[in-house]
Amino acid sequence: MITGELKTKIDGVWNAFWSGGISNPLEVIEQITYLLFIRRLDDLQTLAESRAQYTGTLEDARFTIRCSTATTSTARCCGSAA
């Protein structure tokens, strides 16, 4: 049985999804899975960047942002100030 601090954290996560409009438990699990996957990718990229900085080598990004050709401003597409 889950009690105490862990239950409070789980309830907080559930409430965040619920207030965001996701009430189906399977959708919540799916979204958490996506978030964990993205977090792991970010951790791996950060580690690779740190290793490259330490060794003085260039590390290619594993993933890059590609903007749509329909967008007129690449800076606006990629989140930079236009």
Backbone as CSV, one residue per row, in Angstrom:
resi,resn,N_x,N_y,N_z,CA_x,CA_y,CA_z,C_x,C_y,C_z
1,MET,0.826,-1.169,0.000,0.000,0.000,0.000,0.882,1.249,0.000
2,ILE,0.477,2.255,-0.779,1.242,3.485,-0.896,0.741,4.477,0.149
3,THR,1.651,4.989,0.974,1.264,5.939,2.011,2.271,7.074,2.080
4,GLY,1.909,8.117,2.781,2.835,9.189,3.095,3.240,10.052,1.928
5,GLU,4.534,10.341,1.886,5.095,11.285,0.921,4.900,10.828,-0.530
6,LEU,5.076,9.547,-0.790,4.910,9.025,-2.148,3.474,9.216,-2.632
7,LYS,2.515,8.939,-1.766,1.112,9.120,-2.135,0.814,10.585,-2.446
8,THR,1.379,11.488,-1.661,1.190,12.912,-1.894,1.755,13.325,-3.250
9,LYS,2.934,12.803,-3.597,3.538,13.122,-4.894,2.709,12.569,-6.045
10,ILE,2.239,11.347,-5.905,1.408,10.734,-6.950,0.116,11.510,-7.123
11,ASP,-0.495,11.885,-6.011,-1.725,12.684,-6.086,-1.477,14.030,-6.757
12,GLY,-0.333,14.634,-6.486,0.017,15.910,-7.122,0.164,15.779,-8.626
13,VAL,0.822,14.707,-9.067,0.974,14.465,-10.505,-0.388,14.212,-11.148
14,TRP,-1.198,13.391,-10.493,-2.531,13.097,-11.021,-3.358,14.376,-11.134
15,ASN,-3.320,15.229,-10.094,-4.069,16.476,-10.124,-3.591,17.407,-11.231
16,ALA,-2.286,17.414,-11.494,-1.754,18.242,-12.574,-2.291,17.781,-13.926
17,PHE,-2.309,16.477,-14.158,-2.869,15.973,-15.415,-4.367,16.221,-15.489
18,TRP,-5.060,16.015,-14.370,-6.510,16.201,-14.329,-6.865,17.649,-14.648
19,SER,-6.153,18.594,-14.043,-6.445,20.004,-14.295,-6.050,20.408,-15.709
20,GLY,-5.150,19.658,-16.328,-4.767,19.903,-17.710,-5.707,19.262,-18.712
21,GLY,-6.719,18.544,-18.227,-7.718,17.966,-19.116,-7.527,16.497,-19.438
22,ILE,-6.585,15.841,-18.803,-6.368,14.416,-19.055,-6.883,13.644,-17.846
23,SER,-7.981,12.916,-18.032,-8.566,12.199,-16.903,-8.516,10.679,-17.071
24,ASN,-8.189,10.210,-18.256,-8.096,8.780,-18.510,-6.753,8.262,-17.974
25,PRO,-6.752,7.294,-17.074,-5.495,6.788,-16.510,-4.507,6.281,-17.554
26,LEU,-4.991,5.687,-18.631,-4.076,5.208,-19.676,-3.382,6.372,-20.378
27,GLU,-4.104,7.467,-20.589,-3.486,8.652,-21.194,-2.452,9.257,-20.258
28,VAL,-2.740,9.244,-18.957,-1.783,9.766,-17.982,-0.497,8.944,-18.029
29,ILE,-0.626,7.639,-18.044,0.555,6.769,-18.117,1.318,7.016,-19.420
30,GLU,0.602,7.180,-20.524,1.238,7.458,-21.805,2.019,8.770,-21.750
31,GLN,1.425,9.813,-21.202,2.098,11.107,-21.119,3.320,11.046,-20.201
32,ILE,3.197,10.342,-19.085,4.342,10.195,-18.181,5.471,9.447,-18.888
33,THR,5.122,8.436,-19.674,6.127,7.690,-20.431,6.855,8.600,-21.411
34,TYR,6.104,9.444,-22.129,6.730,10.403,-23.050,7.661,11.349,-22.303
35,LEU,7.196,11.858,-21.169,8.016,12.790,-20.401,9.302,12.132,-19.907
36,LEU,9.214,10.887,-19.443,10.407,10.178,-18.989,11.385,9.939,-20.138
37,PHE,10.854,9.600,-21.310,11.691,9.368,-22.481,12.419,10.642,-22.883
38,ILE,11.686,11.747,-22.928,12.296,13.024,-23.308,13.326,13.452,-22.271
39,ARG,13.031,13.220,-21.002,13.974,13.560,-19.943,15.268,12.765,-20.107
40,ARG,15.148,11.493,-20.438,16.337,10.658,-20.634,17.157,11.140,-21.827
41,LEU,16.477,11.500,-22.913,17.194,12.041,-24.070,17.946,13.312,-23.699
42,ASP,17.305,14.167,-22.922,17.942,15.408,-22.497,19.144,15.130,-21.605
43,ASP,19.020,14.177,-20.683,20.147,13.804,-19.819,21.324,13.275,-20.627
44,LEU,21.044,12.440,-21.625,22.108,11.898,-22.471,22.792,12.994,-23.279
45,GLN,22.012,13.940,-23.795,22.580,15.046,-24.560,23.435,15.933,-23.660
46,THR,22.970,16.201,-22.454,23.737,17.011,-21.506,25.050,16.324,-21.147
47,LEU,24.999,15.022,-20.932,26.212,14.267,-20.641,27.190,14.325,-21.808
48,ALA,26.699,14.165,-23.019,27.561,14.212,-24.200,28.196,15.596,-24.356
49,GLU,27.421,16.639,-24.085,27.959,17.992,-24.180,29.029,18.234,-23.118
50,SER,28.794,17.751,-21.909,29.778,17.897,-20.836,31.059,17.147,-21.161
51,ARG,30.906,15.937,-21.684,32.067,15.129,-22.062,32.850,15.810,-23.178
52,ALA,32.140,16.385,-24.149,32.813,17.068,-25.254,33.546,18.308,-24.753
53,GLN,32.936,19.021,-23.823,33.590,20.200,-23.276,34.833,19.812,-22.481
54,TYR,34.759,18.741,-21.729,35.886,18.278,-20.930,37.047,17.816,-21.807
55,THR,36.724,17.093,-22.880,37.774,16.557,-23.749,38.207,17.545,-24.827
56,GLY,37.438,18.610,-25.004,37.789,19.610,-26.008,37.431,19.202,-27.418
57,THR,36.537,18.244,-27.557,36.099,17.810,-28.873,34.711,18.357,-29.164
58,LEU,34.333,18.301,-30.414,32.993,18.719,-30.795,32.064,17.516,-30.763
59,GLU,30.928,17.692,-30.165,29.929,16.622,-30.088,28.734,17.039,-30.918
60,ASP,28.399,16.229,-31.911,27.227,16.527,-32.720,25.970,16.282,-31.908
61,ALA,24.993,17.144,-32.103,23.716,16.980,-31.419,23.019,15.741,-31.968
62,ARG,22.439,14.972,-31.078,21.722,13.777,-31.520,20.416,14.142,-32.195
63,PHE,19.830,15.233,-31.726,18.563,15.682,-32.284,18.666,17.168,-32.546
64,THR,18.150,17.583,-33.669,18.129,18.999,-33.995,16.700,19.419,-34.291
65,ILE,16.439,20.697,-34.109,15.109,21.223,-34.395,15.075,21.614,-35.862
66,ARG,14.130,21.068,-36.559,13.957,21.417,-37.970,12.659,22.180,-38.099
67,CYS,12.748,23.351,-38.668,11.579,24.202,-38.798,10.822,23.879,-40.082
68,SER,9.554,24.102,-40.048,8.707,23.858,-41.209,9.030,24.852,-42.311
69,THR,8.939,24.423,-43.543,9.179,25.332,-44.663,8.044,26.333,-44.812
70,ALA,6.885,26.044,-44.209,5.755,26.971,-44.282,5.977,28.179,-43.381
71,THR,6.880,28.073,-42.424,7.151,29.183,-41.522,8.050,30.183,-42.220
72,THR,7.685,31.440,-42.143,8.451,32.459,-42.848,9.714,32.856,-42.096
73,SER,9.711,32.752,-40.786,10.865,33.151,-40.004,11.425,31.950,-39.250
74,THR,12.657,31.574,-39.578,13.290,30.457,-38.887,13.492,30.785,-37.421
75,ALA,13.842,32.028,-37.113,14.051,32.430,-35.723,12.758,32.272,-34.928
76,ARG,11.634,32.633,-35.511,10.359,32.516,-34.813,10.015,31.041,-34.617
77,CYS,10.304,30.221,-35.602,9.995,28.780,-35.533,10.806,28.111,-34.431
78,CYS,12.058,28.468,-34.309,12.943,27.798,-33.363,12.920,28.422,-31.983
79,GLY,12.045,29.376,-31.744,11.898,29.911,-30.402,12.735,31.137,-30.111
80,SER,13.470,31.637,-31.075,14.263,32.848,-30.855,13.382,34.065,-31.065
81,ALA,13.832,35.168,-30.550,13.083,36.413,-30.753,13.154,36.815,-32.216
82,ALA,12.020,37.180,-32.768,11.980,37.559,-34.191,12.160,39.028,-34.357
